[in-house]
Amino acid sequence: MAKPDVEKGLEPEPNTLSVEPSRNDESITQNTKLPAAIHHKEKEITAEGILHDTEALTPDPGTEHLFEVQNNSFAFTPGQLSKFLNPKSLSAFYAVGGVAGLEKGLRSNITSGLSSGETTLDGTVGFEDAKAAASSSTREVGPKPGLFARASTTKSMPAKKNDGLFVDRKRVFADNRLPDKKTKSLLELAWITYNDKVLILLTIAAVVSLALGLYQTFGQKHEPGEAQVEWVEGVAIMIAIIIVVVVGTLNDWQKERQFVKLNKKKEDRTVKVIRSGKSQEVSIYDIMVGDVMHLEPGDMVPVDGILIKGHSIKCDESSATGESDLIKKTSGDEVYRAIEAGEDVKKLDPFILSGSKMAEGVGTFMVTAVGVNSTFGKTMMTLREDSEATPLQQKLNVLAEYIAKLGGAAALLLFVVLFIKFLAQLKGSPLTPSEKGQNFLQIFIVSVTVIVVAVPEGLPLAVTLALAFATTRMLKDNNLVRVLKSCETMGNATTVCSDKTGTLTENKMTMVAATIGHKTQFGKKAYAMDKIKSLSNREVSNVGTEETEKLSQPSTEIEDAVPAADFLSKLSAEAKYLLSQSVVLNSTAFEGDIDGRQTFIGSKTETALLEFARTHLAIGPLSEERSNATIVQAVPFDSAVKYMACVVKLSSGGFRVYAKGASEILLDKCTNILGDPSSATLTETALTSEDSAALNNIISTYASRTLRTIALLYKDYESWPPADGVSAEDSTQADFKVIFHDMTLLGIVGIKDPLRKGVPEAVKDCQNAGVFVRMVTGDNVQTAQAIAEECGIYTPKSGGIVMEGPVFRKLSKKDMDATIPKLQVLARSSPEDKRILVKRLKELGETVAVTGDGTNDAPALKMADIGFSMGIAGTEVAKEASAIIVMDDNFASIVKALMWGRAVNDAVKKFLQFQLTVNITAVLLTFVSAVASSDEESVLSPVQLLWVNLIMDTFAALALATDPPTRTILNRKPEKKSAPLITLNMWKMIIGQAIFQLAVTFTLHFGGKQIFGYEAVPGVEGGGREMEQLKTM
């Protein structure tokens, strides 16, 4: 039975590399009605494909300028060298002639490096000259003695600082500096905050109101005892504007200071390069393309390059690519030779990636990209794009324009009506010219008052209050809001593009399934197979919630999960001891302290087994457990044979071999299997062909869920070394390859990075709320698809699509638009692929939220409407690019952010409905009362307008902004960016309430005297006061 291509060894293998996709590739998903040109998966990488790849150095759309350099002294352009990565491409590496071609084309030397005194270069090197250098190269592939010693620090010579050095090299490839980003001053930030259409409209209203108020206060006569406060409204509006600007400015200033602080963390440091044959320490800013640079454990790699020589080099690229496993590196010459020889090249990786960290080994590499052309530089440059206005901001700006136009129109109409009335009354008027002038000015004041009344002065304050309250409460729900306005944007998010590792999963390998002996297993789901029916009471354990592929001849599916506690209850004390000893003794992992927490340190596979043993098998400290055992021989893990083993002397005087490794390989080494693991006396039974078939189905079932399957074996010997297996080199040791057969299978375990608790439910909540969830990850397509299906993101039955990043980025705009609505998983995606997806989604009118924790996620986090970074596992770069930091790294917290965002939007709409109702009523009341008045005076005085527009509105904003969200808020679909701010139902309420209020106020204004029996008789005490009371009502 064919086994899926999954991880089989104890040590993690590097991610597979890419060749450029063929237009004849087949889809990896089910048939969907998409353009014929769309292909979801790149063809499998082979040496043959690399040798005949004609598109290896073809520019990607939008990068053509990087392939054109005037007066190029070198064989390559920055664009051609950038094709090595994004994604990793052996085709591009081979196309330039490997290390020998780079050495010739970049005018460097792999042994002596660049010349320390290089300035300008004479002549040029052609592309074909560089290619020819590869075929003429006769360098040895094997390591040379002494090459991999750590670079001497004492003999390092500091490089001379001279701006005249490497002139041509800097001109073509630049240096390792990013252009300085000018930070904004407090005044610049205040100006940016102030440039809001609502605030500008308010300013105009405030200036006019203040000017007229000052005139009324100091330029007109007042009755004795009458307050001279006409100027107050203009001042009050200005105070409201200042509060909004100050709050927004201080928030943005704090963010700017955080950015500066982040940059200070990345201060200049020195690295070791070889120049003129000597090791030198140079600033990371002065690294040049063509430099030969040292690699040592713990180094943070500042530039991109190709490995020249190295010993046991493994890199941690998790923050740069999202790949959680350590990546083993192979020298460039060895890779080039393997390609030419037609060997298997899937796991060969000579690429050194900027932003990655050296985990193991030493060596040297040739620099191929620096500064803005390196992968880290490209990521950092994308963070500098200015953020856009939020959907609510845009809608409020449109509303401000409408209010300005309608308020202006109403004011103009009122002025025209009153002016005509004024002209009609001029003939025969007994008033003096001065009094006529005062009446005309009164008409102008009343007209301007209409504009002031129409503008919702409290609206910006209401939005700020609602956001401030929500962000404070969101912190309790593990969401730290860095950008205030991102809160309301999240409420109408229509799609979430989530990273996988660390966001949806725990980023911690865990033992989640096991089969011990014949029938004892645990996991989330068990399967019975027709093929193994003859094995009584034997089942196959799995951990999934849905099958990703049909296993051979499925018959029944047993829904009951088998928890670890039930699994362990079926094991006897002897079986538990055997299992724990197999895990503890046959391991190179050890206990250590990380961030004040005691944990296991070693390969992720071994630490997963040890965590299970500590949690469920009650093992003591490793040092204590191992000191109680006598290990007479250890066989370290070898990737060629895919297993490791140790030999332990038993208290009975005999010896026991423990082995573990790739299950499908070690199963062939077994002739026996553990009998009944629940029995106090452990027995062994012969491994039949039916047993082997059943176990192979177990392995396939585990593998179909992307579990890493490990077989645990043992065998007892009376003496050690056995007589038939004594090592020729050491008589006290056995030749393990000779004696490694006829083993007993203890069990098969499945290990994976499990989903975070609550993720499937959170994904379902998002989908119920109308939010489309996509997984965008740098991981391989099999793992991504399986995890996406497990948490409910990938739904093949609904026509969901899985695609790889290199294929996605080459789609035409038309094909991309046809694919995106059904794209649920984007695997093997580079930072640029994520950014392209987010940008296109926004262009299609979506409100996009992005989650991520690595440096590789930063461009998409910045491009998104709302970026969520992880507070625990997130890098500083990712946090800086994000708008909201998820403090507990849990996808479920994003649902809470969605709820609060919708609550903010609802609060703004409630306030807007309240504000517009009052404003419409006030405008019409001012208009009608002024027209009806004999002296063109509005019924609403400036003080009353001030009260209505500021005091009442502010308290209303406080009341409406503090409503917490409920679960029912998720039962509706999000609003699109094009949706109107004021819905039809809101208009009904606004108009209905305005009509009711106008009816009441007009009745009181025009019929109040008759209703209340007031008589405004001049000279009669109380008559004037009663009319004032009526106006106040």
Secondary structure, DSSP 4 states (H G I P E B T S, - for coil): -PPP----SSSPPPPP-B-PPPTTPPPSS---S--TT---SPPPP-HHHHHT-S-TTPPPTT-GGGG--TT--SS--HHHHHTTTTTTBHHHHHHTTHHHHHHHHTT--TTT-B-TT--S--S---HHHHHHHHHH-----SPPTTTTSPPPSTT-EEPP--TTTTHHHHHHH--S-PPPPPPPPHHHHHHHHH--HHHHHHHHHHHHHHHHHHHHHHHS---TT----TTHHHHHHHHHHHHHHHHHHHHHHHHHHHHHHHHHHT---EEEEEETTEEEEEEGGG--TT-EEEE-TTPBP-SEEEEEEEEEEEEE-HHHH---SEEE---HHHHHHHHHHT---TT---EE-TT-EEEEEEEEEEEEE-GGGSHHHHHHHHTTSPPPPPHHHHHHHHHHHHHHHHHHHHHHHHHHHHHHHHHHHHTT----HHHHHHHHHHHHHHHHHHHHHHS-TTHHHHHHHHHHHHHHHHHHTTEEESSTTHHHHHHT--EEEE-STTTTB-SS-EEEEEEETTTEEEBSEEEEEGGGTTSTT--EEE--SS-SSPPSSEEEEE---B-HHHHHHTS-HHHHHHHHHHHHHS---EEEEETTEEEEES-HHHHHHHHHHHHHS----HHHHHHTSEEEEEEEEETTTTEEEEEEE-TTS-EEEEEEEEHHHHGGGEEEEE--TTSSS--EEE--HHHHHHHHHHHHHHHHTTPEEEEEEEEEESSSS-GGGB-SS-TTSB-HHHH--SEEEEEEEEEE-PBPTTHHHHHHHHHHTTPEEEEE-SS-HHHHHHHHHHTTS--GGGT-EEEEHHHHTTS-HHHHHHHGGGEEEEES--HHHHHHHHHHHHHTT--EEEEE-SGGGHHHHHHSSEEEEETTT--HHHHHH-SEEETT--THHHHHHHHHHHHHHHHHHHHHHHHHHHHHHHHHHHHHHHHH-TT---SS-HHHHHIIIIIIHHHHHHHHHTPPP-GGGGGSPPPPTTS-SS-HHHHHHHHHHHHHHHHHHHHHHHHHHHHHT----TTSTTHHHHHHHHHH-
